[in-house]
Amino acid sequence: MDSIEYRDRREAQRQAEAEGKVADSMEVRKALMQRFHNGEITLEQAQAELAKIKRNAKSNGQITRDQAFTS
């Protein structure tokens, strides 16, 4: 993959996140990590919650960050 294709894919990913199409968006991930840093949840709980969000993405009519990047 050349740098132009990579840039285009990253931009498509950012656009999909901005439109609310991505279940595990960067905002969701940051919120999980903030809860971890505040001591509300453990790292394992944060990872499990992220995995659950990614699993349920399709049934909620959304996609994952990886799908947004590769599509």
C-alpha positions as CSV (number, residue, x, y, z in Angstrom):
1,M,0.0,0.0,0.0
2,D,1.5,3.3,-1.0
3,S,1.2,6.5,1.1
4,I,-1.6,8.0,-1.0
5,E,-3.8,4.9,-0.6
6,Y,-3.0,4.8,3.2
7,R,-4.0,8.5,3.5
8,D,-7.2,7.9,1.6
9,R,-8.1,5.0,3.8
10,R,-7.4,6.9,7.0
11,E,-9.5,9.8,5.8
12,A,-12.4,7.4,5.0
13,Q,-12.1,5.9,8.5
14,R,-12.2,9.4,10.0
15,Q,-15.2,10.3,7.9
16,A,-17.1,7.1,8.9
17,E,-16.3,7.9,12.6
18,A,-17.5,11.5,12.2
19,E,-20.8,10.2,10.7
20,G,-21.3,7.8,13.7
21,K,-21.0,4.6,11.6
22,V,-18.1,3.2,13.6
23,A,-19.0,1.3,16.8
24,D,-15.5,1.3,18.3
25,S,-14.6,4.8,17.3
26,M,-11.7,6.6,18.8
27,E,-14.0,8.5,21.2
28,V,-15.4,5.2,22.5
29,R,-11.9,3.9,23.0
30,K,-10.8,7.1,24.7
31,A,-13.8,6.9,27.1
32,L,-12.9,3.3,28.0
33,M,-9.3,4.2,28.7
34,Q,-10.4,7.2,30.8
35,R,-12.5,4.8,32.9
36,F,-9.5,2.6,33.2
37,H,-7.2,5.5,34.3
38,N,-9.8,6.6,36.8
39,G,-9.8,3.2,38.4
40,E,-13.4,2.4,37.5
41,I,-12.5,-0.7,35.5
42,T,-9.5,-2.9,35.0
43,L,-7.6,-3.2,31.8
44,E,-9.1,-6.7,31.2
45,Q,-12.6,-5.3,31.7
46,A,-11.9,-2.5,29.2
47,Q,-10.6,-5.0,26.7
48,A,-13.6,-7.2,27.2
49,E,-16.0,-4.3,26.8
50,L,-14.2,-3.2,23.6
51,A,-14.5,-6.8,22.3
52,K,-18.2,-6.8,23.1
53,I,-18.7,-3.5,21.3
54,K,-16.9,-4.8,18.2
55,R,-18.9,-8.1,18.3
56,N,-22.2,-6.2,18.4
57,A,-21.4,-3.6,15.8
58,K,-23.1,-5.4,12.9
59,S,-26.3,-6.1,14.8
60,N,-26.4,-2.4,15.7
61,G,-26.0,-1.3,12.1
62,Q,-22.5,-0.1,12.5
63,I,-19.0,-1.2,11.5
64,T,-15.6,-1.5,13.2
65,R,-12.6,0.8,12.8
66,D,-10.8,-2.0,10.9
67,Q,-13.8,-2.4,8.5
68,A,-13.9,1.3,7.9
69,F,-10.2,1.3,7.1
70,T,-10.3,-1.7,4.7
71,S,-13.5,-0.8,2.9
